[in-house]
Amino acid sequence: MDYFHQHGSTALLAKRNVHTGSLLTSERAAFYLNILYRILLFKRDYELEPLYDDIYNGVHPAQITLDQNYSQDQFRSDIRQLALWDLVDFRIEKQRLRGYRDNRKRKFRYRLKSEAIHFLEWLEQRCLDDMQSRGNDTRDLLGETRGCLGELLRLLHSFKSGGEEQEDTARRVLFQLFKAGDLCQEISASLADFNGRLLFFLIQHYQIEEVRKLILEIDSYVETFLKQTYSLRVEIVPFLERLLKGQNANKIMECHQIMEAERLRTPNLLQSRRNINISSIPENLLLFFKEQGGLERLLQRINNSSMHVWQKLRSHLRELERKNNRLQDIRYRIEELARLPENDCTLEFITELLSQPQNSFDPNYWDNIEKAEPPEPRKRMAGKTSFPKQYLSRKKTTGKPVASMDETRLKMLLEWIQQKIPVDDDNRRILSAADFDCFEDFIRVIELARAGLLADGKRLARLEFALNPEDQRILLSMAEQSLCCPEMVVSPLPTSSEKPWK
């Protein structure tokens, strides 16, 4: 793809035989194709280089259907033209030579060039597509991809790095990896083709019965298709994430090195995809199958196209029904005219038929002679009604002194210190000696640390206490809950006699 972006259409024409186009545009295209296809059939019967006489005898029944006077001279001219176009190659059969002058054409063997083989296979495939639909369902391709990735992970699990006789496993690993990449491209092409078929419905014209049938088909098929495709995509993503792990990636590269070494030993017999970056295949697959990746974007396009087609068909169906109703009304009128007596005059019938459009339904009494009364001025409203204003009700007072929320919290902290942390002989309160029986005690410990450590302990000093943390760490536990913190000593300030704080 990068090569195509750099060189454009020259990348498509590179190393291609331009004379394959002349094969279809020439006047004797049918004769040429009969000869080439007959050689291809010989090749499929394991006769790679048939003799000149065998080709003529094999193709002659097909050629006389086009020309009753088809002769060997015409065959010699046709096969010579194919050789000039470099579509066939020939060599002389040395075993049949009787002398140095024996170079007759029937002693030659002919072989198809690779360009001609691919071109004939393409024509054959197109012919089969015309006779019957041979497209693959994307759901089948996704299921095949899922199975391919599962087999690939199984082979990587059984592959032992540095082991002997791993060529067979390495070959199968690369085969499954390339197969997954090819299936990904085939899925993308299949979905693009399916989207094109949906959009093709927008430019067609249908009868009313066809439209109703297509609406039901698109509604059911697309809904089922998109749901199944999405579920298969979700199942494939975990396989690719496992494939991208470091161990599996290293095994894939080791398999590639094993097969490359085997290919170098027999370069003329074994071929590989040397221009493909092996390590990039799993990454490209994950980019295609992940959420908001290439597959999901294609499914979104199909969903949008199906909605456009569905809307177009629904509007077209309504228009057809409206036109059919008008035609039905006209048909009823014609039937009424046909049922009239032979000598009856249709003037009254036509008058009654056209009377409604000719009637005037103007409710006003004035006309060109009688003038209309001038409009009266609008009455002004005395006042506009509005919603009554609602005021906040007065708060009820209890007679108790007002205390802020901070003072209330400090009072609750003082009561907790006096109840939970006992006083030792030195008039100190050690946190580890406290008796905790509920989870709120842990909250009070954190609040004690905030009040005694933050802002130099000014907030705890309002309770006439000071907090001194020690290096020793303690673990406060209660049931299944625990709190780890440094040992803390709560001591009264020098000016305090540890009286309840007010």
N, C-alpha and C positions, 0 to 999 in steps of 0.2 A: 504494500500500500504506500509506504514512504517512497519507493522507487517510482510509483505512478505519479505521486505528487510532484516529484522532481522533474520527470521527463514527459508527463502528459500522455497523449495518445501514442507517442513513439514507443512507450513501454508495451502497448498492446500489439503493435506491428512488428516489434523486434523478433527476429528469427521465425517469422511466419511466411508461408508461401502465398504470395499475392495472387497466384494463378488459380487458387481455389474458387475465387469469385468468378473467374472466366468459365469455370466448369458449369455454373448454373445459368449464365447469361448467353452462352453460345447456342447456335441453332441446333446442334446435335447433342444437347445436354442429356437427353434421355438415353441415347446410345452410349455416351461416355459413362453415365452412372450405372448402366447395366453391366458394362465391362468391369468397372471398379468394384461394384458390389459382388459380382461373381467371384472375383479374386479374393474378396473378403470372406466369402463363404468357403472357398478353398482353404483359407488360413484357419478358419474355425474348425475345419475337418482335419487339421494338423498337416495340411499340405502348404507349407510356407512359401514355396516357390514353384507354382505350377508351370507346366510346359505351355508353349505357344499353342499347340494343337489342342491341348486339354481345355485351355481357356476358350478357344473358339467353339469347340464342341459344346461346352457348358453354357455359353452365352447365346448361341445361335437360336434356340427356341424362343428366347425372350426378344431377340432383335427382329425376328420375322413378324412378330406381332406389331412392330412399328413400321417395318418396311418388308414387304413380301419378297423383294429382289435383293435382300441383303446378302453380300458375297464376301469372299475372303479378302478381296482387294479393299473393300470398304472397312473391314475389320482391321487390316494392316494399317490403313490410314488413321483409323481412330486410335489404335493403341500407340502409334507413332506420335500422335498429337499429345496423348497423355504423358508419354515419356519426355516430350519437349517441355511440357508444363512442370516437369519434375514431380509428378504425382505417382509414377511407378518407376521402378528401377529394374534393369534386366542384366543378365549375364549369360554367356554361352555355356551350354552343357558340354563339357570337355569329353565326357565318356562316350558321347554319341558322334564325335567327329570321325570321319573316314579319311579325311585328307586336309591339307592346309587350305584348300579352296572351299571346303564344306562349311559355309557360314550362312546357311539359309535360316530364315526367321524361325522356322519351326524347331530349330535346335536351341532356342533361347528359353531361359526361365525368367519369369517376371515376379517381382515382389513389390508390395505396396509400401509407399513412404509413410512415416508416422503421421504427417499432416493429413494425408488422404484418409488414413484409418480413423483418426479423430473426427474428421469432417463427415465421413460416412456414418459413424456411430451417432453423431449429433443429428443427422437427417433421419436416421432410424428411430431415435428417441422422440423426435418431433412427430413422426408418423404415428408412433404408438400413443402419444399424448392426444393427437387428433382423434384417434379411434376410441380411446377411453381415458378417463381421468386417472392419472397415475401419481397425483400429488400426495405427499406424506402429511399426516395429521401432526400438528405441532405437539399435541399431547403425547403421541407415540414417540416422537423424537426426544421430548423431555424425559419420558420414562426410560428410554434407551441411554440417555446421558447419565441418569441416576444410577442405572445398573453398571455402566462403564466406569464411573468414578468409584463405585463400591468394589468392583473387581480390581481396579488400579490400586486402591488402598490395601486390599488383601495381598496383592503381589508385593507391594512395598513392605508390608509387615513380614512376609516370608523371605524377603531378600536379605542376605547377610553380607554386610560390607566386608570386603577383603576376602570373601570365601572363594572357593574354587568351583568351577563348572556352574557359573551363574549366567552364562550367555543366553540360555533359553528364557530365564526369568527376565533378564534385561530386555530382550527382544519383545517379550509380551508387555512389559511395562511401557516401553516407548510406543508400541502399537495402541494400547489403551489410551495413552496420553494424546497421541495424534488423532485418534478416533473421537475423543471428547472435543478437541478443537474443531474438527470437521463438522461434528454434530452441532456445535455452537453456531458456525456459519450457516449451516442448513436451516437451523431454527430461525435465525435472523431473516434469511431469504424467504422462508415459508410464511412468517408473520407479515413481512412486507407485501408478499403476494396476496395474502388474505386481506390485508388492508386495502390493496388495490381493487380486489373484487368487490369489497364493500362500497368503495367510492364509485365503482362502475355503475352501481344501481342508481346513482344520482342523475345520470344522463340518459336513462332509458325511459321508455313509455310503456305503460302496462294497462291491461284491462282491469276492471274493478275486482273480478274474482282473483286475478293474479296478485293484485296489491294486498288483498286480505290474507292470502296465503303467505306472501313474503313477510308481512308484518309479524305473523305468528312464528315463522321460521327464525327471523332475526332476533326476535325477543327471547325465544327459548334457547336457540343455539349459542348466541353470544353470551348470555348469562351463564349457561353451563360451561362453555368454553373458557371464559375468563376465570371462573372460580377454580376449575380443575387446573388450569395453567398456573395460577397463583399458588395453589397448594403444592404443586410439583416444584415450583421455584423455591419455596421455603424449605422443602426437603433436600434440595441440592446444595444449598449454601453451607450447611455443616460439613459436608464431604470436602468442599473446596477449602474451608478453613483448616481442616485437618491436613489437607494436602500441602498447604503453605507452611506447615511447621518445619523448623530447621532440619530435623532428622530426615523427614521425607524428601525435602528439597535436595539435601545432599545425596540421598540414594538415587534420585532421578538423574542428577548430574553424573553419578558414578555409572549408572546404566548407559547413559549416552556415551561416556568414554569407552565402555566395554564394546558397544556396538560400533563405534567409530574405529576402534582398533581392529575389529573383525572385518569391517568394510575395507580398510586399507590393505588387508591381506589379499582380498579378492575384489579389486576396484572395478573390474569389467563385468562382474556378475551381480554384485550387491550394490544397490543405490539407496541413498537416504536423502532426507530433506535437509540438506546442508545449510541452506540459507535461513532456516528457522531458528530463532533463539529459544532453546528448550526451557530455560528458566522463566521466560515471560509468558508461557502458555497458561500455567495455573493462575498467574496474576490477571491475565486478560479474561480468563473464565470467571474469576471472582468479580471483576468489574462489570461483567455482563449480567451475572445472576444476582448480585447483591441488591439490597433495597435501593430504590431510585437509580438502578443501573440501566444498562441498555435494554434488557428484556422488559423491565417494568415500563420504560418509556414507550416501547413498542406496544405494549398492552394498553397503555393510556391512549395512544393514537387510535388503536382499534376500537376502544370504548367510545372515543369522540366521534369516530367515523360512523359507528353503528348508531349513535344518537342522532347524527345528522341524517343518516339514511332513514331511520325510523320516523323522524319528524317530517322529512320530505314525503315519505310514503303515506303518512297519516293525512297530511294536507292534500296530497294528490287524491287520496281516497275520498276525502270530504268533497273535493271539487267534482270528482266523477259522480258521486252520489247526487250532488246538486244538479249537475247536468242531466243525469238520468231522470230525476224528478221532473225537470222541465220538459224533457222529451216525452215522458209518460203523460203529462198533462196535455201536450199537443196531440198525442196519440188518442187520448180520450175524446178530445174535441172533434178530431177527424171521424172517430167512430160515431159520435152523436150526429154529425152532418150526414154520414152515410145511412143512418137509420131514419132520416126524415122521409116523408112521402115523396113520390116522384114529382108531383105537381105543386108541392109546397114551396113557398117563397122563403128564402133564407135571410131576407132583409131584417126581419124582427130578431132572428137569432144573432146576426152579426151586430145589430144595435145593442142587444142585451149583453153581448160579449164585450163590446167596446165601451159600454156606458160608464163603467166604473172609472177608467182613466180620464174620461171627459168630464166627470163631475167635479165641481169646485166645492171645497169644504172650508172656505174662508169664514170663520165665525164672526167677523166684523160686519157691521151693518152699512158702513159708509162705502161709497163708490165714487165714480168720477163726478157725480152731480152733488150728492149729499156729502157735506163735510163732516169730519169727525170732531167731537168735542175736545177742547184743549185739556191737557192733563192737569189734574189737581196737584197742588203742592203736597209734599209728604208731611205727615203729622210728626211733630217732635215729641219724643217721649218725655214725660214729666221727670222721671228719674230712672236711673239704671239700678237694678237689683244686684247685689253682690253678696258673697258669702260673709257671714259674720266673723269678726276677728276673734281668735281664740288666744287667751293669755294663759301663761303658766300659773298653776295653782300655788298657793303659799305653802311652804314647807312647815311641817308640824315640829314644834320644839318639845324636847323632853325635859328641859330644865337642868340637864347635866352639863358640866363644863365641856367646851369644844376642844377636841384634841386632833392634831393632824395625823396623817397616816404614818409619817415617820416616827412620831412620838409613840404611836400605838405599837409599831414594830419593835421599837427599843424596849418598851415595857414588857412585851411578850418575850424578848430575848433575855431580859433580866430575870423574869420568873423562871425561865428554862435553866439559866445558869444556877440559880439558887436551889432548884429542885433536883437537877440531874447531876451536877458536878459537886462532889463533897469537898469539904475544907480539911486540909491536913494540919499538922501541928504548927507549921510555919505560916499559917493563914493564907495558904495558896490553894488553888484549885487546879488539879492536874487532869487533863482531858482523858488520859488512858484509864483513870479510876472511875469514870462516869459509868452509869448504868443505863443503857439504851434499850428501849422496849418497843419502839415503833419507827417506821421509816422517816417520819417528820424529824426525828433526832438528827439524821444525816443532813437534812436541810438546815437545821439550826447550827450544826458544826460549820457548814459553809458560810452561813450568815455571820457567825462569830469571827471567822477568819477575815471576812471582808471588813467587818467593823473594826477589828483590832489591827489589821495590817495596812489597809488602804488609807491614804491621806494621813499617814503617821499615827493612825489609831485615834483620831480626834472623835470619831463617832462613838467608839467604845469608851472614850474618856468621859463622855457625857453621863455614862453609868458609873463613873468613878472606878473604872477597872483598866488594867493594862494587859496586853497579850504579848507573851514572849515565846516565840517558836524555838525549838531545839533541833539539833542535828539528827537525833534519833527518830526513825519512822515507825509508826504504829499502824495496825490493821484493825479497824472497827468492824465487827461482824454482827449480823442479826439475821437469823433464819438463812435464806439463800442470798442475802444481800451483804455487801461489804464495802468499806471505804478506806482507802490507804491515804495517810496524810502524816506530816511530821508531828512529833509530840509538841503540844501547846500548853503553856502554863498561864492561867488567869490569876493575876495578883491584884490586890486593891492598890489604888494610888496612895502615896504617902499621906495625903491630906484627908483620906477617906477612912472611916471606921466601918465600912461595908454595911452601911444602912440601906434599906430599900430606897430605890430611886423614885423620886416623885417628879 
